[in-house]
Amino acid sequence: MTRWEYLTTPLVIHNTAAILNNWGSEGWELVQVVPGPEGGLVAYLKRPVGGAE
């Protein structure tokens, strides 16, 4: 069974692609984007445990 680790990160609207590409290059896969508790957006990402570091 695959074990996952998770990450949440705020997304700056004018730099969204760069932020997601940066995490993607480290093996993180975008799962969902939701409104943040204080406005803005928050991205939820996952990768298999032992992924690229």
Distance bins in CASP14 RR format, pairs under 12 A and 6 or more apart:
PFRMAT RR
TARGET T0000
AUTHOR 0000-0000-0000
RMODE 2
METHOD distances of the structure
MODEL  1
1 48 0 0 0 0 0 1 0 0 0 0 0
1 49 0 0 0 0 0 1 0 0 0 0 0
2 29 0 0 0 0 0 1 0 0 0 0 0
2 46 0 0 0 0 1 0 0 0 0 0 0
2 47 0 0 0 0 0 1 0 0 0 0 0
2 48 1 0 1 0 0 0 0 0 0 0 0
2 49 0 0 0 0 1 0 0 0 0 0 0
2 50 0 0 0 0 0 1 0 0 0 0 0
2 51 0 0 0 0 0 1 0 0 0 0 0
3 46 0 0 0 0 0 1 0 0 0 0 0
3 47 0 0 0 0 0 1 0 0 0 0 0
3 48 1 0 0 1 0 0 0 0 0 0 0
3 49 1 0 1 0 0 0 0 0 0 0 0
3 50 0 0 0 0 1 0 0 0 0 0 0
3 51 0 0 0 0 0 1 0 0 0 0 0
4 27 0 0 0 0 0 1 0 0 0 0 0
4 28 0 0 0 0 0 1 0 0 0 0 0
4 29 0 0 0 0 1 0 0 0 0 0 0
4 31 0 0 0 0 1 0 0 0 0 0 0
4 44 0 0 0 0 0 1 0 0 0 0 0
4 45 0 0 0 0 0 1 0 0 0 0 0
4 46 1 0 1 0 0 0 0 0 0 0 0
4 47 1 0 0 1 0 0 0 0 0 0 0
4 48 1 0 0 1 0 0 0 0 0 0 0
4 49 1 0 0 1 0 0 0 0 0 0 0
4 50 0 0 0 0 0 1 0 0 0 0 0
4 51 0 0 0 0 0 1 0 0 0 0 0
5 26 0 0 0 0 0 1 0 0 0 0 0
5 27 0 0 0 0 0 1 0 0 0 0 0
5 28 0 0 0 0 1 0 0 0 0 0 0
5 29 0 0 0 0 0 1 0 0 0 0 0
5 31 0 0 0 0 0 1 0 0 0 0 0
5 44 0 0 0 0 0 1 0 0 0 0 0
5 45 0 0 0 0 1 0 0 0 0 0 0
5 46 1 0 0 1 0 0 0 0 0 0 0
5 47 1 0 0 1 0 0 0 0 0 0 0
5 48 1 0 0 1 0 0 0 0 0 0 0
5 49 1 0 1 0 0 0 0 0 0 0 0
5 50 1 0 0 1 0 0 0 0 0 0 0
5 51 0 0 0 0 1 0 0 0 0 0 0
5 52 0 0 0 0 0 1 0 0 0 0 0
5 53 0 0 0 0 0 1 0 0 0 0 0
6 23 0 0 0 0 0 1 0 0 0 0 0
6 28 0 0 0 0 1 0 0 0 0 0 0
6 29 0 0 0 0 0 1 0 0 0 0 0
6 30 0 0 0 0 0 1 0 0 0 0 0
6 31 1 0 0 1 0 0 0 0 0 0 0
6 32 0 0 0 0 0 1 0 0 0 0 0
6 43 0 0 0 0 0 1 0 0 0 0 0
6 44 1 0 0 1 0 0 0 0 0 0 0
6 45 1 0 0 1 0 0 0 0 0 0 0
6 46 1 0 1 0 0 0 0 0 0 0 0
6 47 0 0 0 0 1 0 0 0 0 0 0
6 48 0 0 0 0 0 1 0 0 0 0 0
6 49 0 0 0 0 0 1 0 0 0 0 0
7 19 0 0 0 0 0 1 0 0 0 0 0
7 20 0 0 0 0 0 1 0 0 0 0 0
7 22 0 0 0 0 0 1 0 0 0 0 0
7 23 1 0 0 1 0 0 0 0 0 0 0
7 24 0 0 0 0 0 1 0 0 0 0 0
7 26 0 0 0 0 1 0 0 0 0 0 0
7 27 0 0 0 0 0 1 0 0 0 0 0
7 28 1 0 0 1 0 0 0 0 0 0 0
7 29 0 0 0 0 0 1 0 0 0 0 0
7 30 0 0 0 0 0 1 0 0 0 0 0
7 31 0 0 0 0 1 0 0 0 0 0 0
7 32 0 0 0 0 0 1 0 0 0 0 0
7 42 0 0 0 0 0 1 0 0 0 0 0
7 43 0 0 0 0 1 0 0 0 0 0 0
7 44 1 0 0 1 0 0 0 0 0 0 0
7 45 1 0 1 0 0 0 0 0 0 0 0
7 46 1 0 0 1 0 0 0 0 0 0 0
7 47 1 0 0 1 0 0 0 0 0 0 0
7 51 0 0 0 0 0 1 0 0 0 0 0
8 23 0 0 0 0 0 1 0 0 0 0 0
8 28 0 0 0 0 0 1 0 0 0 0 0
8 30 0 0 0 0 0 1 0 0 0 0 0
8 31 0 0 0 0 1 0 0 0 0 0 0
8 32 0 0 0 0 1 0 0 0 0 0 0
8 33 0 0 0 0 0 1 0 0 0 0 0
8 34 0 0 0 0 1 0 0 0 0 0 0
8 36 0 0 0 0 1 0 0 0 0 0 0
8 37 0 0 0 0 0 1 0 0 0 0 0
8 41 0 0 0 0 0 1 0 0 0 0 0
8 42 1 0 1 0 0 0 0 0 0 0 0
8 43 1 0 0 1 0 0 0 0 0 0 0
8 44 1 0 1 0 0 0 0 0 0 0 0
8 45 1 0 0 1 0 0 0 0 0 0 0
8 46 0 0 0 0 0 1 0 0 0 0 0
9 15 0 0 0 0 0 1 0 0 0 0 0
9 16 0 0 0 0 0 1 0 0 0 0 0
9 19 1 0 0 1 0 0 0 0 0 0 0
9 20 0 0 0 0 1 0 0 0 0 0 0
9 22 0 0 0 0 1 0 0 0 0 0 0
9 23 1 0 0 1 0 0 0 0 0 0 0
9 24 0 0 0 0 0 1 0 0 0 0 0
9 26 0 0 0 0 0 1 0 0 0 0 0
9 28 0 0 0 0 1 0 0 0 0 0 0
9 30 0 0 0 0 0 1 0 0 0 0 0
9 31 0 0 0 0 0 1 0 0 0 0 0
9 33 0 0 0 0 0 1 0 0 0 0 0
9 34 0 0 0 0 0 1 0 0 0 0 0
9 36 0 0 0 0 0 1 0 0 0 0 0
9 40 0 0 0 0 0 1 0 0 0 0 0
9 41 0 0 0 0 1 0 0 0 0 0 0
9 42 1 0 0 1 0 0 0 0 0 0 0
9 43 1 0 1 0 0 0 0 0 0 0 0
9 44 0 0 0 0 1 0 0 0 0 0 0
9 45 1 0 0 1 0 0 0 0 0 0 0
10 16 0 0 0 0 0 1 0 0 0 0 0
10 19 0 0 0 0 1 0 0 0 0 0 0
10 20 0 0 0 0 0 1 0 0 0 0 0
10 23 0 0 0 0 0 1 0 0 0 0 0
10 33 0 0 0 0 0 1 0 0 0 0 0
10 34 0 0 0 0 0 1 0 0 0 0 0
10 35 0 0 0 0 0 1 0 0 0 0 0
10 36 1 0 0 1 0 0 0 0 0 0 0
10 37 0 0 0 0 0 1 0 0 0 0 0
10 38 0 0 0 0 1 0 0 0 0 0 0
10 39 0 0 0 0 1 0 0 0 0 0 0
10 40 1 0 0 1 0 0 0 0 0 0 0
10 41 1 0 0 1 0 0 0 0 0 0 0
10 42 1 0 1 0 0 0 0 0 0 0 0
10 43 1 0 0 1 0 0 0 0 0 0 0
10 44 0 0 0 0 0 1 0 0 0 0 0
11 17 0 0 0 0 1 0 0 0 0 0 0
11 18 0 0 0 0 0 1 0 0 0 0 0
11 19 1 0 1 0 0 0 0 0 0 0 0
11 20 1 0 0 1 0 0 0 0 0 0 0
11 22 0 0 0 0 0 1 0 0 0 0 0
11 23 0 0 0 0 0 1 0 0 0 0 0
11 30 0 0 0 0 0 1 0 0 0 0 0
11 32 0 0 0 0 0 1 0 0 0 0 0
11 33 1 0 0 1 0 0 0 0 0 0 0
11 34 0 0 0 0 0 1 0 0 0 0 0
11 35 0 0 0 0 0 1 0 0 0 0 0
11 36 0 0 0 0 1 0 0 0 0 0 0
11 39 0 0 0 0 0 1 0 0 0 0 0
11 40 1 0 0 1 0 0 0 0 0 0 0
11 41 1 0 1 0 0 0 0 0 0 0 0
11 42 1 0 0 1 0 0 0 0 0 0 0
11 43 1 0 1 0 0 0 0 0 0 0 0
11 44 0 0 0 0 0 1 0 0 0 0 0
11 45 0 0 0 0 0 1 0 0 0 0 0
12 18 0 0 0 0 1 0 0 0 0 0 0
12 19 1 0 0 1 0 0 0 0 0 0 0
12 20 0 0 0 0 0 1 0 0 0 0 0
12 22 0 0 0 0 0 1 0 0 0 0 0
12 39 0 0 0 0 0 1 0 0 0 0 0
12 40 0 0 0 0 1 0 0 0 0 0 0
12 41 0 0 0 0 1 0 0 0 0 0 0
12 42 0 0 0 0 0 1 0 0 0 0 0
12 43 0 0 0 0 0 1 0 0 0 0 0
13 19 0 0 0 0 0 1 0 0 0 0 0
13 33 0 0 0 0 0 1 0 0 0 0 0
13 39 0 0 0 0 0 1 0 0 0 0 0
13 40 1 0 0 1 0 0 0 0 0 0 0
13 41 1 0 0 1 0 0 0 0 0 0 0
13 43 0 0 0 0 0 1 0 0 0 0 0
14 40 0 0 0 0 0 1 0 0 0 0 0
14 41 0 0 0 0 0 1 0 0 0 0 0
15 21 0 0 0 0 0 1 0 0 0 0 0
15 22 0 0 0 0 1 0 0 0 0 0 0
15 41 0 0 0 0 0 1 0 0 0 0 0
16 22 0 0 0 0 0 1 0 0 0 0 0
16 23 0 0 0 0 0 1 0 0 0 0 0
16 30 0 0 0 0 0 1 0 0 0 0 0
16 33 0 0 0 0 1 0 0 0 0 0 0
16 40 0 0 0 0 0 1 0 0 0 0 0
16 41 1 0 0 1 0 0 0 0 0 0 0
16 42 0 0 0 0 0 1 0 0 0 0 0
16 43 0 0 0 0 1 0 0 0 0 0 0
17 23 0 0 0 0 0 1 0 0 0 0 0
17 24 0 0 0 0 0 1 0 0 0 0 0
17 30 0 0 0 0 0 1 0 0 0 0 0
17 43 0 0 0 0 0 1 0 0 0 0 0
18 24 0 0 0 0 0 1 0 0 0 0 0
18 25 0 0 0 0 0 1 0 0 0 0 0
19 25 0 0 0 0 0 1 0 0 0 0 0
19 26 0 0 0 0 0 1 0 0 0 0 0
19 28 0 0 0 0 0 1 0 0 0 0 0
19 30 0 0 0 0 0 1 0 0 0 0 0
19 33 0 0 0 0 0 1 0 0 0 0 0
19 41 0 0 0 0 0 1 0 0 0 0 0
19 42 0 0 0 0 0 1 0 0 0 0 0
19 43 1 0 0 1 0 0 0 0 0 0 0
19 45 0 0 0 0 0 1 0 0 0 0 0
20 26 0 0 0 0 0 1 0 0 0 0 0
20 27 0 0 0 0 0 1 0 0 0 0 0
20 28 0 0 0 0 1 0 0 0 0 0 0
20 29 0 0 0 0 0 1 0 0 0 0 0
20 30 1 0 0 1 0 0 0 0 0 0 0
20 31 0 0 0 0 0 1 0 0 0 0 0
20 33 0 0 0 0 1 0 0 0 0 0 0
20 41 0 0 0 0 0 1 0 0 0 0 0
20 43 1 0 0 1 0 0 0 0 0 0 0
20 44 0 0 0 0 0 1 0 0 0 0 0
20 45 0 0 0 0 1 0 0 0 0 0 0
21 27 0 0 0 0 0 1 0 0 0 0 0
21 28 0 0 0 0 0 1 0 0 0 0 0
21 30 0 0 0 0 0 1 0 0 0 0 0
21 43 0 0 0 0 0 1 0 0 0 0 0
22 28 0 0 0 0 1 0 0 0 0 0 0
22 30 0 0 0 0 0 1 0 0 0 0 0
22 43 0 0 0 0 0 1 0 0 0 0 0
22 45 0 0 0 0 0 1 0 0 0 0 0
23 29 0 0 0 0 1 0 0 0 0 0 0
23 30 1 0 0 1 0 0 0 0 0 0 0
23 31 0 0 0 0 0 1 0 0 0 0 0
23 43 1 0 0 1 0 0 0 0 0 0 0
23 44 0 0 0 0 0 1 0 0 0 0 0
23 45 1 0 1 0 0 0 0 0 0 0 0
23 46 0 0 0 0 0 1 0 0 0 0 0
23 47 0 0 0 0 1 0 0 0 0 0 0
23 52 0 0 0 0 0 1 0 0 0 0 0
24 30 1 0 0 1 0 0 0 0 0 0 0
24 43 0 0 0 0 0 1 0 0 0 0 0
24 45 1 0 0 1 0 0 0 0 0 0 0
24 46 0 0 0 0 0 1 0 0 0 0 0
24 47 0 0 0 0 1 0 0 0 0 0 0
24 51 0 0 0 0 0 1 0 0 0 0 0
24 52 0 0 0 0 1 0 0 0 0 0 0
25 47 0 0 0 0 0 1 0 0 0 0 0
25 52 0 0 0 0 1 0 0 0 0 0 0
25 53 0 0 0 0 0 1 0 0 0 0 0
26 45 0 0 0 0 1 0 0 0 0 0 0
26 47 1 0 0 1 0 0 0 0 0 0 0
26 50 0 0 0 0 0 1 0 0 0 0 0
26 51 0 0 0 0 1 0 0 0 0 0 0
26 52 1 0 1 0 0 0 0 0 0 0 0
26 53 1 0 0 1 0 0 0 0 0 0 0
27 45 0 0 0 0 1 0 0 0 0 0 0
27 46 0 0 0 0 1 0 0 0 0 0 0
27 47 1 0 1 0 0 0 0 0 0 0 0
27 48 0 0 0 0 1 0 0 0 0 0 0
27 49 0 0 0 0 0 1 0 0 0 0 0
27 50 0 0 0 0 1 0 0 0 0 0 0
27 51 1 0 0 1 0 0 0 0 0 0 0
27 52 1 0 1 0 0 0 0 0 0 0 0
27 53 0 0 0 0 1 0 0 0 0 0 0
28 43 0 0 0 0 1 0 0 0 0 0 0
28 44 0 0 0 0 1 0 0 0 0 0 0
28 45 1 0 1 0 0 0 0 0 0 0 0
28 46 1 0 0 1 0 0 0 0 0 0 0
28 47 1 0 1 0 0 0 0 0 0 0 0
28 48 0 0 0 0 0 1 0 0 0 0 0
28 51 0 0 0 0 1 0 0 0 0 0 0
28 52 0 0 0 0 1 0 0 0 0 0 0
28 53 0 0 0 0 0 1 0 0 0 0 0
29 43 0 0 0 0 0 1 0 0 0 0 0
29 44 0 0 0 0 1 0 0 0 0 0 0
29 45 1 0 0 1 0 0 0 0 0 0 0
29 46 1 0 1 0 0 0 0 0 0 0 0
29 47 1 0 0 1 0 0 0 0 0 0 0
29 48 0 0 0 0 1 0 0 0 0 0 0
29 51 0 0 0 0 0 1 0 0 0 0 0
29 52 0 0 0 0 0 1 0 0 0 0 0
30 41 0 0 0 0 0 1 0 0 0 0 0
30 42 0 0 0 0 0 1 0 0 0 0 0
30 43 1 0 0 1 0 0 0 0 0 0 0
30 44 1 0 0 1 0 0 0 0 0 0 0
30 45 1 0 1 0 0 0 0 0 0 0 0
30 46 0 0 0 0 1 0 0 0 0 0 0
30 47 0 0 0 0 0 1 0 0 0 0 0
31 42 0 0 0 0 0 1 0 0 0 0 0
31 43 0 0 0 0 1 0 0 0 0 0 0
31 44 1 0 1 0 0 0 0 0 0 0 0
31 45 1 0 0 1 0 0 0 0 0 0 0
31 46 1 0 1 0 0 0 0 0 0 0 0
31 47 0 0 0 0 0 1 0 0 0 0 0
32 41 0 0 0 0 0 1 0 0 0 0 0
32 42 0 0 0 0 1 0 0 0 0 0 0
32 43 1 0 0 1 0 0 0 0 0 0 0
32 44 1 0 1 0 0 0 0 0 0 0 0
32 45 0 0 0 0 1 0 0 0 0 0 0
32 46 0 0 0 0 1 0 0 0 0 0 0
33 40 0 0 0 0 1 0 0 0 0 0 0
33 41 1 0 1 0 0 0 0 0 0 0 0
33 42 1 0 0 1 0 0 0 0 0 0 0
33 43 1 0 1 0 0 0 0 0 0 0 0
33 44 1 0 0 1 0 0 0 0 0 0 0
33 45 0 0 0 0 1 0 0 0 0 0 0
34 40 0 0 0 0 1 0 0 0 0 0 0
34 41 1 0 0 1 0 0 0 0 0 0 0
34 42 1 0 1 0 0 0 0 0 0 0 0
34 43 0 0 0 0 1 0 0 0 0 0 0
34 44 1 0 0 1 0 0 0 0 0 0 0
35 41 1 0 0 1 0 0 0 0 0 0 0
35 42 1 0 0 1 0 0 0 0 0 0 0
35 43 0 0 0 0 0 1 0 0 0 0 0
36 42 1 0 1 0 0 0 0 0 0 0 0
36 43 0 0 0 0 0 1 0 0 0 0 0
36 44 0 0 0 0 0 1 0 0 0 0 0
47 53 0 0 0 0 1 0 0 0 0 0 0
END
